[in-house]
Amino acid sequence: MTKLSVNINKIATLRNARGGNVPDVVKVALDCEDFGADGITVHPRPDERHITRKDVLNLRPVLRTEFNIEGNPSPEFIDLVLKVKPHQVTLVPDSPTQLTSNAGWNTKEHQAFLTEVLEQFKQVGIRTSVFVDADPEMVEYAAKAGADRVELYTEPYATLFPKNPDAAIAPFVEAAKAARKYGLGLNAGHDLSLKNLQFFYQHIPWTDEVSIGHALISDALYLGLEQTIKEYKKCLR
């Protein structure tokens, strides 16, 4: 069964807009677990514009489901992940000034760097995932670098889906088949929503995990957080 990991960055963004601790990031994460989430994802950035280093440290001891930390493997990020030891780390090629993730790794070009970084995490028992575009070659070189999983960058799928669902999903099916061929676990994330998630799952049912934040938190404004998580879980059946 595909697991749903809720990215709570937007909760931290809302809190940071006013200062203080409303909404409480840790409480929301625990509520997500109570409402059926299979994991919690955070993406701390150097400017701490949403999730902060303190948030990461506070979450780790109390979460009961899988904890996934994603981000660009700068020295500071690597130190934080090694200190916290989440269940999974997802490497994303973000620059410090990016608003959001907008591309996967060129795993062929950066194979040596990724191999070195991934080994540090694997030595302490952290499952590793590399954020890639829907390109079988990028999947292949993620495997060669030693990743345990890849996470497919799904914004192109979400963008094309309303016009041509079959064309949108096609390259992702091929990339997912490549992951299976090379013995990699498979995650997916970015702009997956209640509109397109079920179609994605139906065509790639061997997906291990989807990580969803922006759309899920936006839907919760109308449906409530508990009902929203239930609706996303329905898409994965």
Protein Blocks (a to p, Z undefined) as FASTA:
>chain_A
ZZddddfklmmmmmmmngpjbdcfklmmmmmmmnopabdcddddfklpmbcfklmmmmmm
mpcbdcddeddddfklmmmmmmnopabdcddfbdfklfbdcbdcdfklmmmmmmmmmmmm
mmnopacdddddddfklmmmmmmnopabdcddfklmmmmmmmommlmmmmmmmmmmmmmm
nopacddeehiafklmmmmmmmmmmbfbdcdfklmmmmmmmnopklmmmmmmmmmZZ
